Every structure is written in structure tokens, then in C-alpha cells.
């Protein structure tokens, strides 16, 4: 079993990264874990969209 971690600032970028990986690699996905984190710096909100794909 292996894992692949993705980390993007926008959810659409995360989707693209995951889809690109799945198109290029011949893998069998066991599970996908998703997480979103938000931080505030001054008046700016910083988002972090992450995913971990567990595959064989």
C-alpha cells in the first residue's frame, strides 16, 4: 500500500492535481481522505485544501 499527499490553496487546484495523478498512474484507490484548514492573517483568510490518497 502507498500514499500520495496533495496540498493546494484552492479546491479546484486540488481536484485538478488529484485527477491528473489518477489519469497518469495505474493505481487502485483504497481511500481518499480530505481536509480543509483556514487561517486568518490580518484581514486575509488563508485556505489550505489537502488530500491523501491511499492506493495499491
PQR file of N, CA, C, O and H, with PARSE charges and radii, in Angstrom:
ATOM      1  N   UNK A   1       0.842  -1.166   0.000 -0.4000 1.5000
ATOM      2  CA  UNK A   1       0.000   0.000   0.000 -0.0000 2.0000
ATOM      3  C   UNK A   1       0.895   1.239   0.000  0.5500 1.7000
ATOM      4  O   UNK A   1       1.966   1.244   0.607 -0.5500 1.4000
ATOM      5  N   UNK A   2       0.444   2.284  -0.685 -0.4000 1.5000
ATOM      6  CA  UNK A   2       1.194   3.536  -0.769 -0.0000 2.0000
ATOM      7  C   UNK A   2       0.243   4.698  -0.518  0.5500 1.7000
ATOM      8  O   UNK A   2      -0.977   4.541  -0.542 -0.5500 1.4000
ATOM      9  H   UNK A   2      -0.426   2.280  -1.178  0.4000 1.0000
ATOM     10  N   UNK A   3       0.837   5.881  -0.275 -0.4000 1.5000
ATOM     11  CA  UNK A   3       0.037   7.093  -0.115 -0.0000 2.0000
ATOM     12  C   UNK A   3       0.612   8.205  -0.973  0.5500 1.7000
ATOM     13  O   UNK A   3       1.805   8.222  -1.279 -0.5500 1.4000
ATOM     14  H   UNK A   3       1.829   6.008  -0.256  0.4000 1.0000
ATOM     15  N   UNK A   4      -0.251   9.130  -1.354 -0.4000 1.5000
ATOM     16  CA  UNK A   4       0.132  10.328  -2.097 -0.0000 2.0000
ATOM     17  C   UNK A   4      -0.580  11.494  -1.423  0.5500 1.7000
ATOM     18  O   UNK A   4      -1.789  11.436  -1.201 -0.5500 1.4000
ATOM     19  H   UNK A   4      -1.219   9.116  -1.105  0.4000 1.0000
ATOM     20  N   UNK A   5       0.159  12.554  -1.096 -0.4000 1.5000
ATOM     21  CA  UNK A   5      -0.391  13.725  -0.422 -0.0000 2.0000
ATOM     22  C   UNK A   5      -0.453  14.892  -1.410  0.5500 1.7000
ATOM     23  O   UNK A   5       0.487  15.144  -2.164 -0.5500 1.4000
ATOM     24  H   UNK A   5       1.141  12.602  -1.276  0.4000 1.0000
ATOM     25  N   UNK A   6      -1.576  15.589  -1.382 -0.4000 1.5000
ATOM     26  CA  UNK A   6      -1.768  16.780  -2.205 -0.0000 2.0000
ATOM     27  C   UNK A   6      -2.089  17.948  -1.285  0.5500 1.7000
ATOM     28  O   UNK A   6      -2.789  17.780  -0.286 -0.5500 1.4000
ATOM     29  H   UNK A   6      -2.340  15.384  -0.769  0.4000 1.0000
ATOM     30  N   UNK A   7      -1.579  19.137  -1.618 -0.4000 1.5000
ATOM     31  CA  UNK A   7      -1.813  20.336  -0.814 -0.0000 2.0000
ATOM     32  C   UNK A   7      -1.949  21.525  -1.757  0.5500 1.7000
ATOM     33  O   UNK A   7      -1.007  21.871  -2.469 -0.5500 1.4000
ATOM     34  H   UNK A   7      -1.010  19.273  -2.429  0.4000 1.0000
ATOM     35  N   UNK A   8      -3.116  22.144  -1.760 -0.4000 1.5000
ATOM     36  CA  UNK A   8      -3.388  23.263  -2.668 -0.0000 2.0000
ATOM     37  C   UNK A   8      -4.099  24.394  -1.936  0.5500 1.7000
ATOM     38  O   UNK A   8      -4.701  24.176  -0.885 -0.5500 1.4000
ATOM     39  H   UNK A   8      -3.882  21.864  -1.182  0.4000 1.0000
ATOM     40  N   UNK A   9      -4.029  25.603  -2.493 -0.4000 1.5000
ATOM     41  CA  UNK A   9      -4.688  26.766  -1.899 -0.0000 2.0000
ATOM     42  C   UNK A   9      -6.144  26.908  -2.345  0.5500 1.7000
ATOM     43  O   UNK A   9      -6.927  27.599  -1.694 -0.5500 1.4000
ATOM     44  H   UNK A   9      -3.540  25.780  -3.347  0.4000 1.0000
ATOM     45  N   UNK A  10      -6.510  26.257  -3.451 -0.4000 1.5000
ATOM     46  CA  UNK A  10      -7.876  26.343  -3.974 -0.0000 2.0000
ATOM     47  C   UNK A  10      -8.406  24.940  -4.223  0.5500 1.7000
ATOM     48  O   UNK A  10      -7.672  24.052  -4.659 -0.5500 1.4000
ATOM     49  H   UNK A  10      -5.875  25.695  -3.980  0.4000 1.0000
ATOM     50  N   UNK A  11      -9.694  24.751  -3.940 -0.4000 1.5000
ATOM     51  CA  UNK A  11     -10.266  23.412  -4.103 -0.0000 2.0000
ATOM     52  C   UNK A  11     -10.226  22.941  -5.549  0.5500 1.7000
ATOM     53  O   UNK A  11     -10.075  21.745  -5.801 -0.5500 1.4000
ATOM     54  H   UNK A  11     -10.290  25.472  -3.586  0.4000 1.0000
ATOM     55  N   UNK A  12     -10.356  23.851  -6.496 -0.4000 1.5000
ATOM     56  CA  UNK A  12     -10.299  23.445  -7.910 -0.0000 2.0000
ATOM     57  C   UNK A  12      -8.898  22.962  -8.287  0.5500 1.7000
ATOM     58  O   UNK A  12      -8.752  22.057  -9.109 -0.5500 1.4000
ATOM     59  H   UNK A  12     -10.479  24.822  -6.291  0.4000 1.0000
ATOM     60  N   UNK A  13      -7.864  23.567  -7.684 -0.4000 1.5000
ATOM     61  CA  UNK A  13      -6.493  23.097  -7.923 -0.0000 2.0000
ATOM     62  C   UNK A  13      -6.291  21.703  -7.340  0.5500 1.7000
ATOM     63  O   UNK A  13      -5.592  20.874  -7.923 -0.5500 1.4000
ATOM     64  H   UNK A  13      -7.982  24.301  -7.016  0.4000 1.0000
ATOM     65  N   UNK A  14      -6.904  21.449  -6.190 -0.4000 1.5000
ATOM     66  CA  UNK A  14      -6.808  20.119  -5.579 -0.0000 2.0000
ATOM     67  C   UNK A  14      -7.475  19.077  -6.470  0.5500 1.7000
ATOM     68  O   UNK A  14      -6.928  17.994  -6.680 -0.5500 1.4000
ATOM     69  H   UNK A  14      -7.472  22.122  -5.716  0.4000 1.0000
ATOM     70  N   UNK A  15      -8.641  19.398  -6.987 -0.4000 1.5000
ATOM     71  CA  UNK A  15      -9.333  18.488  -7.904 -0.0000 2.0000
ATOM     72  C   UNK A  15      -8.462  18.173  -9.110  0.5500 1.7000
ATOM     73  O   UNK A  15      -8.337  17.015  -9.508 -0.5500 1.4000
ATOM     74  H   UNK A  15      -9.085  20.278  -6.816  0.4000 1.0000
ATOM     75  N   UNK A  16      -7.863  19.202  -9.689 -0.4000 1.5000
ATOM     76  CA  UNK A  16      -7.029  19.014 -10.874 -0.0000 2.0000
ATOM     77  C   UNK A  16      -5.814  18.142 -10.560  0.5500 1.7000
ATOM     78  O   UNK A  16      -5.476  17.245 -11.332 -0.5500 1.4000
ATOM     79  H   UNK A  16      -7.965  20.143  -9.365  0.4000 1.0000
ATOM     80  N   UNK A  17      -5.164  18.402  -9.439 -0.4000 1.5000
ATOM     81  CA  UNK A  17      -3.989  17.620  -9.056 -0.0000 2.0000
ATOM     82  C   UNK A  17      -4.339  16.149  -8.867  0.5500 1.7000
ATOM     83  O   UNK A  17      -3.616  15.265  -9.327 -0.5500 1.4000
ATOM     84  H   UNK A  17      -5.438  19.131  -8.812  0.4000 1.0000
ATOM     85  N   UNK A  18      -5.451  15.894  -8.188 -0.4000 1.5000
ATOM     86  CA  UNK A  18      -5.875  14.507  -7.968 -0.0000 2.0000
ATOM     87  C   UNK A  18      -6.240  13.837  -9.279  0.5500 1.7000
ATOM     88  O   UNK A  18      -5.819  12.710  -9.541 -0.5500 1.4000
ATOM     89  H   UNK A  18      -6.038  16.612  -7.815  0.4000 1.0000
ATOM     90  N   UNK A  19      -7.022  14.523 -10.108 -0.4000 1.5000
ATOM     91  CA  UNK A  19      -7.421  13.943 -11.398 -0.0000 2.0000
ATOM     92  C   UNK A  19      -6.224  13.683 -12.297  0.5500 1.7000
ATOM     93  O   UNK A  19      -6.172  12.658 -12.976 -0.5500 1.4000
ATOM     94  H   UNK A  19      -7.364  15.438  -9.896  0.4000 1.0000
ATOM     95  N   UNK A  20      -5.253  14.604 -12.312 -0.4000 1.5000
ATOM     96  CA  UNK A  20      -4.037  14.400 -13.109 -0.0000 2.0000
ATOM     97  C   UNK A  20      -3.271  13.173 -12.634  0.5500 1.7000
ATOM     98  O   UNK A  20      -2.802  12.377 -13.448 -0.5500 1.4000
ATOM     99  H   UNK A  20      -5.295  15.437 -11.761  0.4000 1.0000
ATOM    100  N   UNK A  21      -3.144  13.017 -11.317 -0.4000 1.5000
ATOM    101  CA  UNK A  21      -2.452  11.863 -10.757 -0.0000 2.0000
ATOM    102  C   UNK A  21      -3.145  10.566 -11.151  0.5500 1.7000
ATOM    103  O   UNK A  21      -2.494   9.611 -11.575 -0.5500 1.4000
ATOM    104  H   UNK A  21      -3.525  13.664 -10.656  0.4000 1.0000
ATOM    105  N   UNK A  22      -4.464  10.535 -11.009 -0.4000 1.5000
ATOM    106  CA  UNK A  22      -5.214   9.310 -11.302 -0.0000 2.0000
ATOM    107  C   UNK A  22      -5.196   8.967 -12.788  0.5500 1.7000
ATOM    108  O   UNK A  22      -5.250   7.791 -13.147 -0.5500 1.4000
ATOM    109  H   UNK A  22      -4.993  11.310 -10.664  0.4000 1.0000
ATOM    110  N   UNK A  23      -5.119   9.982 -13.661 -0.4000 1.5000
ATOM    111  CA  UNK A  23      -5.048   9.725 -15.099 -0.0000 2.0000
ATOM    112  C   UNK A  23      -3.684   9.166 -15.499  0.5500 1.7000
ATOM    113  O   UNK A  23      -3.597   8.307 -16.377 -0.5500 1.4000
ATOM    114  H   UNK A  23      -5.075  10.937 -13.368  0.4000 1.0000
ATOM    115  N   UNK A  24      -2.617   9.654 -14.855 -0.4000 1.5000
ATOM    116  CA  UNK A  24      -1.263   9.261 -15.236 -0.0000 2.0000
ATOM    117  C   UNK A  24      -0.824   7.937 -14.625  0.5500 1.7000
ATOM    118  O   UNK A  24      -0.038   7.209 -15.232 -0.5500 1.4000
ATOM    119  H   UNK A  24      -2.688  10.351 -14.142  0.4000 1.0000
ATOM    120  N   UNK A  25      -1.316   7.618 -13.444 -0.4000 1.5000
ATOM    121  CA  UNK A  25      -0.881   6.423 -12.725 -0.0000 2.0000
ATOM    122  C   UNK A  25      -1.924   5.316 -12.843  0.5500 1.7000
ATOM    123  O   UNK A  25      -3.128   5.570 -12.854 -0.5500 1.4000
ATOM    124  H   UNK A  25      -1.954   8.209 -12.951  0.4000 1.0000
ATOM    125  N   UNK A  26      -1.438   4.102 -12.929 -0.4000 1.5000
ATOM    126  CA  UNK A  26      -2.322   2.935 -12.943 -0.0000 2.0000
ATOM    127  C   UNK A  26      -2.418   2.420 -11.515  0.5500 1.7000
ATOM    128  O   UNK A  26      -1.666   1.532 -11.114 -0.5500 1.4000
ATOM    129  H   UNK A  26      -0.460   3.895 -12.920  0.4000 1.0000
ATOM    130  N   UNK A  27      -3.351   2.986 -10.749 -0.4000 1.5000
ATOM    131  CA  UNK A  27      -3.470   2.644  -9.330 -0.0000 2.0000
ATOM    132  C   UNK A  27      -4.886   2.213  -9.012  0.5500 1.7000
ATOM    133  O   UNK A  27      -5.837   2.554  -9.715 -0.5500 1.4000
ATOM    134  H   UNK A  27      -3.962   3.708 -11.075  0.4000 1.0000
ATOM    135  N   UNK A  28      -5.002   1.450  -7.928 -0.4000 1.5000
ATOM    136  CA  UNK A  28      -6.303   1.096  -7.390 -0.0000 2.0000
ATOM    137  C   UNK A  28      -6.464   1.875  -6.084  0.5500 1.7000
ATOM    138  O   UNK A  28      -5.743   1.638  -5.115 -0.5500 1.4000
ATOM    139  H   UNK A  28      -4.230   1.173  -7.356  0.4000 1.0000
ATOM    140  N   UNK A  29      -7.412   2.801  -6.074 -0.4000 1.5000
ATOM    141  CA  UNK A  29      -7.619   3.656  -4.910 -0.0000 2.0000
ATOM    142  C   UNK A  29      -8.310   2.860  -3.811  0.5500 1.7000
ATOM    143  O   UNK A  29      -9.344   2.232  -4.036 -0.5500 1.4000
ATOM    144  H   UNK A  29      -7.998   2.993  -6.861  0.4000 1.0000
ATOM    145  N   UNK A  30      -7.723   2.897  -2.621 -0.4000 1.5000
ATOM    146  CA  UNK A  30      -8.307   2.246  -1.453 -0.0000 2.0000
ATOM    147  C   UNK A  30      -9.185   3.246  -0.708  0.5500 1.7000
ATOM    148  O   UNK A  30     -10.296   2.916  -0.293 -0.5500 1.4000
ATOM    149  H   UNK A  30      -6.883   3.408  -2.438  0.4000 1.0000
ATOM    150  N   UNK A  31      -8.674   4.487  -0.537 -0.4000 1.5000
ATOM    151  CA  UNK A  31      -9.414   5.506   0.201 -0.0000 2.0000
ATOM    152  C   UNK A  31      -8.836   6.872  -0.142  0.5500 1.7000
ATOM    153  O   UNK A  31      -7.683   6.990  -0.556 -0.5500 1.4000
ATOM    154  H   UNK A  31      -7.771   4.754  -0.874  0.4000 1.0000
ATOM    155  N   UNK A  32      -9.655   7.899   0.038 -0.4000 1.5000
ATOM    156  CA  UNK A  32      -9.214   9.280  -0.101 -0.0000 2.0000
ATOM    157  C   UNK A  32      -9.677  10.035   1.137  0.5500 1.7000
ATOM    158  O   UNK A  32     -10.861  10.032   1.476 -0.5500 1.4000
ATOM    159  H   UNK A  32     -10.592   7.804   0.375  0.4000 1.0000
ATOM    160  N   UNK A  33      -8.728  10.681   1.805 -0.4000 1.5000
ATOM    161  CA  UNK A  33      -9.024  11.500   2.981 -0.0000 2.0000
ATOM    162  C   UNK A  33      -8.867  12.964   2.592  0.5500 1.7000
ATOM    163  O   UNK A  33      -7.860  13.349   1.998 -0.5500 1.4000
ATOM    164  H   UNK A  33      -7.766  10.683   1.529  0.4000 1.0000
ATOM    165  N   UNK A  34      -9.871  13.783   2.929 -0.4000 1.5000
ATOM    166  CA  UNK A  34      -9.833  15.207   2.602 -0.0000 2.0000
ATOM    167  C   UNK A  34      -9.836  16.038   3.879  0.5500 1.7000
ATOM    168  O   UNK A  34     -10.416  15.646   4.892 -0.5500 1.4000
ATOM    169  H   UNK A  34     -10.689  13.470   3.412  0.4000 1.0000
ATOM    170  N   UNK A  35      -9.165  17.212   3.810 -0.4000 1.5000
ATOM    171  CA  UNK A  35      -9.143  18.113   4.949 -0.0000 2.0000
ATOM    172  C   UNK A  35      -9.020  19.540   4.450  0.5500 1.7000
ATOM    173  O   UNK A  35      -8.340  19.811   3.460 -0.5500 1.4000
ATOM    174  H   UNK A  35      -8.694  17.530   2.988  0.4000 1.0000
ATOM    175  N   UNK A  36      -9.692  20.452   5.150 -0.4000 1.5000
ATOM    176  CA  UNK A  36      -9.608  21.874   4.845 -0.0000 2.0000
ATOM    177  C   UNK A  36      -9.197  22.611   6.109  0.5500 1.7000
ATOM    178  O   UNK A  36      -9.728  22.356   7.190 -0.5500 1.4000
ATOM    179  H   UNK A  36     -10.245  20.232   5.954  0.4000 1.0000
ATOM    180  N   UNK A  37      -8.247  23.528   5.964 -0.4000 1.5000
ATOM    181  CA  UNK A  37      -7.817  24.355   7.088 -0.0000 2.0000
ATOM    182  C   UNK A  37      -7.934  25.821   6.672  0.5500 1.7000
ATOM    183  O   UNK A  37      -7.686  26.179   5.520 -0.5500 1.4000
ATOM    184  H   UNK A  37      -7.816  23.735   5.086  0.4000 1.0000
ATOM    185  N   UNK A  38      -8.315  26.652   7.628 -0.4000 1.5000
ATOM    186  CA  UNK A  38      -8.453  28.085   7.378 -0.0000 2.0000
ATOM    187  C   UNK A  38      -7.675  28.828   8.460  0.5500 1.7000
ATOM    188  O   UNK A  38      -7.789  28.517   9.645 -0.5500 1.4000
ATOM    189  H   UNK A  38      -8.516  26.362   8.564  0.4000 1.0000
ATOM    190  N   UNK A  39      -6.885  29.809   8.040 -0.4000 1.5000
ATOM    191  CA  UNK A  39      -6.158  30.657   8.977 -0.0000 2.0000
ATOM    192  C   UNK A  39      -6.434  32.114   8.620  0.5500 1.7000
ATOM    193  O   UNK A  39      -6.695  32.446   7.464 -0.5500 1.4000
ATOM    194  H   UNK A  39      -6.792  30.062   7.077  0.4000 1.0000
ATOM    195  N   UNK A  40      -6.374  32.961   9.616 -0.4000 1.5000
ATOM    196  CA  UNK A  40      -6.587  34.390   9.392 -0.0000 2.0000
ATOM    197  C   UNK A  40      -5.295  35.118   9.718  0.5500 1.7000
ATOM    198  O   UNK A  40      -4.716  34.947  10.791 -0.5500 1.4000
ATOM    199  H   UNK A  40      -6.162  32.691  10.555  0.4000 1.0000
ATOM    200  N   UNK A  41      -4.852  35.941   8.759 -0.4000 1.5000
ATOM    201  CA  UNK A  41      -3.657  36.757   8.941 -0.0000 2.0000
ATOM    202  C   UNK A  41      -4.036  38.195   8.622  0.5500 1.7000
ATOM    203  O   UNK A  41      -4.145  38.571   7.455 -0.5500 1.4000
ATOM    204  H   UNK A  41      -5.323  36.080   7.888  0.4000 1.0000
ATOM    205  N   UNK A  42      -4.235  38.996   9.661 -0.4000 1.5000
ATOM    206  CA  UNK A  42      -4.732  40.354   9.450 -0.0000 2.0000
ATOM    207  C   UNK A  42      -6.156  40.275   8.936  0.5500 1.7000
ATOM    208  O   UNK A  42      -7.030  39.709   9.593 -0.5500 1.4000
ATOM    209  H   UNK A  42      -4.147  38.691  10.609  0.4000 1.0000
ATOM    210  N   UNK A  43      -6.387  40.838   7.771 -0.4000 1.5000
ATOM    211  CA  UNK A  43      -7.711  40.781   7.156 -0.0000 2.0000
ATOM    212  C   UNK A  43      -7.799  39.695   6.089  0.5500 1.7000
ATOM    213  O   UNK A  43      -8.832  39.533   5.441 -0.5500 1.4000
ATOM    214  H   UNK A  43      -5.677  41.297   7.237  0.4000 1.0000
ATOM    215  N   UNK A  44      -6.714  38.959   5.914 -0.4000 1.5000
ATOM    216  CA  UNK A  44      -6.653  37.930   4.869 -0.0000 2.0000
ATOM    217  C   UNK A  44      -6.985  36.550   5.441  0.5500 1.7000
ATOM    218  O   UNK A  44      -6.518  36.184   6.519 -0.5500 1.4000
ATOM    219  H   UNK A  44      -5.874  39.090   6.441  0.4000 1.0000
ATOM    220  N   UNK A  45      -7.798  35.792   4.702 -0.4000 1.5000
ATOM    221  CA  UNK A  45      -8.074  34.403   5.055 -0.0000 2.0000
ATOM    222  C   UNK A  45      -7.231  33.503   4.159  0.5500 1.7000
ATOM    223  O   UNK A  45      -7.192  33.676   2.941 -0.5500 1.4000
ATOM    224  H   UNK A  45      -8.177  36.090   3.826  0.4000 1.0000
ATOM    225  N   UNK A  46      -6.574  32.561   4.769 -0.4000 1.5000
ATOM    226  CA  UNK A  46      -5.722  31.632   4.032 -0.0000 2.0000
ATOM    227  C   UNK A  46      -6.337  30.243   4.130  0.5500 1.7000
ATOM    228  O   UNK A  46      -6.579  29.731   5.224 -0.5500 1.4000
ATOM    229  H   UNK A  46      -6.606  32.420   5.759  0.4000 1.0000
ATOM    230  N   UNK A  47      -6.588  29.640   2.964 -0.4000 1.5000
ATOM    231  CA  UNK A  47      -7.184  28.309   2.908 -0.0000 2.0000
ATOM    232  C   UNK A  47      -6.129  27.294   2.498  0.5500 1.7000
ATOM    233  O   UNK A  47      -5.224  27.591   1.717 -0.5500 1.4000
ATOM    234  H   UNK A  47      -6.392  30.056   2.076  0.4000 1.0000
ATOM    235  N   UNK A  48      -6.265  26.102   3.036 -0.4000 1.5000
ATOM    236  CA  UNK A  48      -5.386  25.001   2.679 -0.0000 2.0000
ATOM    237  C   UNK A  48      -6.258  23.769   2.473  0.5500 1.7000
ATOM    238  O   UNK A  48      -6.888  23.284   3.412 -0.5500 1.4000
ATOM    239  H   UNK A  48      -7.000  25.861   3.670  0.4000 1.0000
ATOM    240  N   UNK A  49      -6.291  23.271   1.256 -0.4000 1.5000
ATOM    241  CA  UNK A  49      -7.078  22.086   0.906 -0.0000 2.0000
ATOM    242  C   UNK A  49      -6.095  20.934   0.698  0.5500 1.7000
ATOM    243  O   UNK A  49      -5.216  21.009  -0.160 -0.5500 1.4000
ATOM    244  H   UNK A  49      -5.779  23.666   0.493  0.4000 1.0000
ATOM    245  N   UNK A  50      -6.247  19.877   1.482 -0.4000 1.5000
ATOM    246  CA  UNK A  50      -5.333  18.755   1.372 -0.0000 2.0000
ATOM    247  C   UNK A  50      -6.097  17.452   1.160  0.5500 1.7000
ATOM    248  O   UNK A  50      -7.256  17.310   1.551 -0.5500 1.4000
ATOM    249  H   UNK A  50      -6.961  19.816   2.180  0.4000 1.0000
ATOM    250  N   UNK A  51      -5.414  16.520   0.536 -0.4000 1.5000
ATOM    251  CA  UNK A  51      -5.967  15.194   0.311 -0.0000 2.0000
ATOM    252  C   UNK A  51      -4.854  14.160   0.423  0.5500 1.7000
ATOM    253  O   UNK A  51      -3.711  14.403   0.034 -0.5500 1.4000
ATOM    254  H   UNK A  51      -4.472  16.635   0.219  0.4000 1.0000
ATOM    255  N   UNK A  52      -5.213  13.016   0.958 -0.4000 1.5000
ATOM    256  CA  UNK A  52      -4.304  11.892   0.992 -0.0000 2.0000
ATOM    257  C   UNK A  52      -5.002  10.725   0.283  0.5500 1.7000
ATOM    258  O   UNK A  52      -6.088  10.296   0.673 -0.5500 1.4000
ATOM    259  H   UNK A  52      -6.141  12.819   1.274  0.4000 1.0000
ATOM    260  N   UNK A  53      -4.359  10.238  -0.750 -0.4000 1.5000
ATOM    261  CA  UNK A  53      -4.885   9.084  -1.468 -0.0000 2.0000
ATOM    262  C   UNK A  53      -4.110   7.853  -1.010  0.5500 1.7000
ATOM    263  O   UNK A  53      -2.881   7.823  -1.075 -0.5500 1.4000
ATOM    264  H   UNK A  53      -3.477  10.586  -1.067  0.4000 1.0000
ATOM    265  N   UNK A  54      -4.832   6.849  -0.549 -0.4000 1.5000
ATOM    266  CA  UNK A  54      -4.244   5.570  -0.189 -0.0000 2.0000
ATOM    267  C   UNK A  54      -4.539   4.624  -1.354  0.5500 1.7000
ATOM    268  O   UNK A  54      -5.692   4.443  -1.745 -0.5500 1.4000
ATOM    269  H   UNK A  54      -5.830   6.874  -0.496  0.4000 1.0000
ATOM    270  N   UNK A  55      -3.480   4.028  -1.898 -0.4000 1.5000
ATOM    271  CA  UNK A  55      -3.671   3.215  -3.101 -0.0000 2.0000
ATOM    272  C   UNK A  55      -2.716   2.031  -3.124  0.5500 1.7000
ATOM    273  O   UNK A  55      -1.754   1.959  -2.358 -0.5500 1.4000
ATOM    274  H   UNK A  55      -2.543   4.175  -1.580  0.4000 1.0000
ATOM    275  N   UNK A  56      -3.014   1.110  -4.026 -0.4000 1.5000
ATOM    276  CA  UNK A  56      -2.131  -0.039  -4.232 -0.0000 2.0000
ATOM    277  C   UNK A  56      -1.625  -0.014  -5.655  0.5500 1.7000
ATOM    278  O   UNK A  56      -0.861  -0.893  -6.054 -0.5500 1.4000
ATOM    279  H   UNK A  56      -3.794   1.168  -4.648  0.4000 1.0000
TER
END
